[in-house]
Amino acid sequence: MQHRENTAGNTDESFSLRTAMTSPGMMHGHIVVAEDDEATADLLRACLTQAGYEVTVVTDGQAALEAVTTDRPDLILLDERMASRAGHEVARRLKASEETRFIPLVILTSGSGSEDKERLLEVGADDLITKPFHSTELLIRVRSLLRLGRLHQDLMDNNRELQAAYETARESEAKYRALIQDAQDALLLVDPSSATILEANRRARELSGYDEDDLIGQTASMLCSEGAAGNCQALIARVMTEGRAIAEGDGTLRCKGGEDIPIEIHASLANHHLGKPLIQALIRDLRPRRQLESERNKSERLAAVVETAVTVNHEINNPLFVIISSVESLQRTLFNADSGVRDKLERISEACRRIQRFTQQLSSVIAPVSKEYLPGLKMLDIQQSVAAKPDADAGDTHEPGP
């Protein structure tokens, strides 16, 4: 009560109080006051309310813990000595909880000894105000602690946002890496400054025959055919200079065993999570495509042969039947004719049968096989084409027949 009267009657302090209350940096917030002395509680309520703060007053330590839990305040003013729970015990409970440990805590104490102050600071007090106190000092300290508390809260919010962004980035990177590893085509990440391989997915390792340890840290030229390392460097330079994706449709990949595999490569810029530009190389094995193209060519050739066989059967077999029938009739009629005539008729008959056999074989072609007829000129090897397996190479050549 004496403190309240002195404050009211002190002109200098009243002026200072008005100054503290009307300063441009004045902050507002919710303050829980835990004070069991009614007069002091009324003084604190009046002073803080007049300064624009929302004030909740409780009269014991247990009520203080419940009030803080129910409606999280921006600052707590806690009397050192109260019923139910002592101030230092309440302070210890508040600072032990993750929910309340960072709420600014001011303890009102009657003791002025250094040991008492050290004890209260050790249990978690952010500041101490000794009774009796000046309202100006109280408001200045409250405002300062609120500012620090809000700065700390902003820092915590920023940390949470950064942590969330970091977790999102990690999840995105994990998904990206999973996509890379599960991709059907080979993928390499290459440092453009040194052409060093930084990452190789599962398909790249399968295709090249190298283990991950064999690839990572090596230059991309190890996968180039002999004499083609310069092409690799040139491709990287083009992507970096032009800043766009570049496709090379006719290349080779040198495998661990020395085999050169035909490939198609798409190189583009990829941003590393640290902002460093990288080269992403997508490598596609062209062997399956070329196998399909070969099968398609075989099918097209076979279709052409079938069309030819149908045409031959239609255009040749009918008149050929007439010729054969006529020759056989002449042979019967000229049975006693000169042997020279009979020989000529026999040669005609044999030639017709040969044509018949050819048309029959042409209709039975399984897979067209070529042979050289003259230099630079090929013809269908009818015998091999009839006997060939379906997967025979349509481009096989054989010695010319008689």
Sequence and secondary structure as in RCSB ss.txt:
>XXXX:A:sequence
MQHRENTAGNTDESFSLRTAMTSPGMMHGHIVVAEDDEATADLLRACLTQAGYEVTVVTDGQAALEAVTTDRPDL
ILLDERMASRAGHEVARRLKASEETRFIPLVILTSGSGSEDKERLLEVGADDLITKPFHSTELLIRVRSLLRLGR
LHQDLMDNNRELQAAYETARESEAKYRALIQDAQDALLLVDPSSATILEANRRARELSGYDEDDLIGQTASMLCS
EGAAGNCQALIARVMTEGRAIAEGDGTLRCKGGEDIPIEIHASLANHHLGKPLIQALIRDLRPRRQLESERNKSE
RLAAVVETAVTVNHEINNPLFVIISSVESLQRTLFNADSGVRDKLERISEACRRIQRFTQQLSSVIAPVSKEYLP
GLKMLDIQQSVAAKPDADAGDTHEPGP
>XXXX:A:secstr
 HHHHHHHH HHHHHHHHHHHH TT    EEEEE   HHHHHHHHHHHHHTT EEEEESBHHHHHHHHHHS  SE
EEEESS BSS HHHHHHHHHHSTTTTTS EEEEES   HHHHHHHHHTT SEEEESS  HHHHHHHHHHHHHHHH
HHHHHHHHHHHHHHHHHHHHHHHHHHHHHHHH SSEEEEEETTTTEEEEE HHHHHHH   HHHHTTSBGGGGS 
TT HHHHHHHHHHHHHH S EEEEEEEEE TTS EEEEEEEEEEEE TTS EEEEEEEEE HHHHHHHHHHHHHH
HHHHHHHHHHHHIIIIIHHHHHHHHHHHHHHHHTTTS HHHHHHHHHHHHHHHHHHHHHHHHHT SS  EEEEET
TEEEE HHHHHH  TTS TT       
